[in-house]
Amino acid sequence: MDVSSIADATNNLIVYLATIIEIAHYTLVIYGVRNDWDVNKARKQPVATWLMSIACCYGGGMIISVCVGKHALTPLSNNQSVLMMTIVWWHIFYSPKDVIYNLLSWKPAMLVIVLGKEMIRTRKIIKGISEGVKLGRGAFPDSLLICTILGMFGSCGGGFVKNAAMFVRKQWNHETVKSIHLATVTKLSLLFSLLYNLQLLGILPISSNTVVLLQLTVMFLISASSKFGVNFDPFHRIERIIASCVIDYSAYGGTEEEKSPEKKQDSLKKKE
């Protein structure tokens, strides 16, 4: 089998398993929400946990709806989807003796959920781009940026909503601002959103199914490795090279390495 055949088979599998991978998406997102809540508070505030779960599960769709001039709550119009999300929410937060939550803490089970999540992420990026095409290229023929950003929001918009809610609750100070950074998944979502757009414009000479296969492979490996404590950012060196070319670190009292807390600790250990 060639790459094209594998890509077509992968895309067909994603379509065939649409409901299952949607459940995987809800499971992984709500599992992350549960990790941010104290157990006792979560049991006393079920409405709050449910609303937060909705915001994170449908955040990407809500952001896109607002951007394209639709009602923000349009993603919630699918009653079957909301019911499915609610069932997953109850099992993760309130199942007897936390049996479902504890099961998800088991690495092999989490890997299966991550695979399903990355499958549906391909659909979400394409959906965000398609909305961008309807909005942007009708009024702005060269709206590559708009469609790329909407594709990224479709992929990980829930993460933006979750982080925004966390920052609202926190006190803004110097340390809070320093903690702001783009996650590797967000960077990859932006990259693959760009690749889908280039493919649609005929600039990238490969099929969209091939991009789907490439995205699924790369993002599954990155996400799965992070679950085992191995954090890998393929953009790190590129960002450092670009930053060193456009930023004069000497004007801020040192080089980029000297400004990094990790580098400072290493240098102090060497001096000792």
Residue pairs with C-beta under 8 A, 6 or more apart in sequence:
1 9
3 210
3 213
4 207
4 209
4 210
6 213
7 207
7 209
7 210
7 212
7 213
8 209
10 209
10 212
10 213
10 216
11 209
11 212
11 213
13 119
14 21
14 119
14 120
14 122
14 123
14 212
17 116
17 119
18 123
19 84
20 116
21 116
21 117
21 119
21 120
22 81
22 84
22 120
23 84
23 88
23 116
24 112
24 113
24 115
24 116
24 117
24 119
24 120
25 57
25 116
25 117
25 120
26 57
26 84
26 85
26 88
26 89
27 88
27 92
27 104
27 113
27 116
28 113
28 114
28 116
28 117
29 53
29 56
29 57
29 117
29 158
30 53
30 56
30 57
30 85
30 88
30 89
30 92
30 93
31 92
31 101
31 104
31 113
32 56
32 162
33 49
33 52
33 53
33 56
33 162
34 42
34 49
34 92
34 93
34 101
36 162
36 166
37 49
37 93
42 49
42 93
43 93
43 94
46 93
46 94
49 89
49 93
50 86
50 89
52 162
52 165
53 85
53 89
54 76
54 82
54 85
55 62
55 158
55 161
55 162
55 165
56 158
56 159
56 161
56 162
57 85
57 158
58 75
58 76
58 85
58 158
59 157
59 158
59 159
59 160
59 161
59 162
60 124
60 128
60 153
60 154
60 155
60 156
60 157
60 158
61 74
61 75
61 154
61 157
62 72
62 73
62 74
62 75
62 157
62 161
63 153
63 157
63 160
63 161
64 127
64 128
64 131
64 150
64 153
64 154
64 157
65 71
65 72
65 73
65 74
65 75
66 72
67 131
67 135
67 150
67 153
68 131
68 132
68 134
68 135
68 150
69 135
76 82
91 100
92 100
92 101
92 104
93 101
95 101
103 109
104 110
104 113
107 227
107 228
110 227
111 224
111 227
114 220
114 223
114 224
114 227
115 220
115 224
117 223
118 215
118 216
118 219
118 220
118 223
119 216
121 155
121 156
121 189
121 215
121 219
122 212
122 215
122 216
124 154
124 155
125 151
125 152
125 154
125 155
125 189
125 192
125 193
125 196
125 215
126 151
126 154
126 196
126 208
127 154
128 150
128 151
128 152
128 153
128 154
128 155
128 193
129 147
129 148
129 150
129 151
129 154
129 193
129 196
129 197
129 200
131 150
131 154
132 143
132 146
132 147
132 148
132 149
132 150
132 151
133 147
133 200
135 143
135 146
135 150
136 143
136 146
136 147
136 150
137 143
137 147
140 146
144 194
144 197
144 201
147 193
147 197
148 190
148 193
148 194
148 197
149 190
149 193
150 193
151 189
151 190
151 192
151 193
151 194
151 196
151 197
152 186
152 189
152 190
152 193
153 160
155 189
155 192
155 193
156 183
156 185
156 186
156 189
159 183
159 185
159 186
167 176
170 176
184 222
184 226
184 231
184 232
184 233
184 234
184 235
185 219
185 222
185 223
187 233
187 235
188 215
188 218
188 219
188 222
188 234
192 211
192 214
192 215
192 219
195 204
195 211
195 214
195 215
196 208
196 211
198 204
199 206
199 207
199 208
199 211
200 208
204 211
222 232
222 234
225 231
225 232
226 232
240 256
243 256
244 256
247 256
249 255
249 256
249 258
249 259
252 259
253 259
257 263
258 264
258 267
